[in-house]
Amino acid sequence: MKPHQPYEAWIFEEDLSQEEQQRLTEHLSQCEACRSLREKWLGTQTELQERAMAVPRAGFTQRWKTSLVVRKQREQKKQAWRVFWIFSGVASGVMAGVFTYFLTQISLAGWLELSVEMIHQVLGVTSSIGGVLSAWTRLYPFPLTLFMVLLFLLSLLGLIALWLFALSRTFQEGKERA
């Protein structure tokens, strides 16, 4: 333990017990280094109390708030671009890896076979959807079918309108903040 501890720490504390204060006083009467530190600390405290608080120039708060909004918007744009580039890089890497894997594992004939199989699957799904729609029209009368289609379209339009409203509110709030 250093010979000046805990006395050096006590010099900077304001709430000392009676015993600690007494021990500090005894140490200060014997130790020139700690006495000098105490005097410098008391001088610094006095100087700090005598100095007037610095007052900012007029309009500082408004300028700071305005610049804060600008800085936040700039940082949000930077963050959005970072996320975009990270996801783009990851997606490109995954696609390159998958492409490379398939390129090395499958022959040209295999590629053609896979392409034909994919086209067949897409046509099968389309045919299945057509079959479901055909069965629906045979099972349910035309007015009910028309009602269901209109209900679906209205729901879709409602979702689009809600999305556009949320987008316009977001842009409006952004303009108000700026």
C-alpha positions, 0 to 999 in steps of 0.5 A, a space after each residue: 500500500 502506498 504511504 500516502 493512501 488513504 490520505 490522498 483520497 480523503 483530501 478530495 472527499 467532503 464527508 469524512 467520519 470524525 476519526 478519518 478527519 482526525 487521522 487526515 489532520 495528523 497525516 497532513 501535519 507530518 507529510 509535506 506532499 499531502 499538505 501541498 496537494 490539499 492546498 492546491 485542491 482548496 485553491 482549485 475549489 476556491 477558483 471554481 466557486 469564484 468563476 462565473 458560469 459561462 453563458 451561451 450566445 443568444 439562440 444557442 438552444 435553437 441552433 443546437 436543436 436544429 443541428 441535432 435534427 439534421 445530424 440525426 437525419 444524416 445518421 439515419 440515412 447513413 445507417 440505412 445505406 449501411 444496412 442496404 449494403 450489408 444485406 446486398 453483400 450477404 445476398 450476393 455472396 449467398 447467390 454466388 455460393 449457390 450458383 458456384 455450388 450448382 455450377 460445379 455439381 450439375 452438368 449442362 444436361 442437369 441444368 436443362 433438366 432442372 429448368 424443364 422441371 421448374 417450368 413444369 412445377 410452375 405450370 402445375 401450380 398455375 393449373 392447380 389454381 385454375 382447378 380450384 377456381 373452376 371448382 369454386 365457380 361450380 360449387 357456389 353461385 355466381 353472386 356469391 363468387 362475385 361478392 367474395 372477389 369484391 370483398 377480397 379486392 376491397 380488402 386489398 384496396 383497404 390495405 393499400 390505402 392504409 399503407 399509403 396513409 402511413 407513408 404520408 404521415 411518416 413523410 409529413 412528420 419528417 417535414 415537421 421535424 426539419 
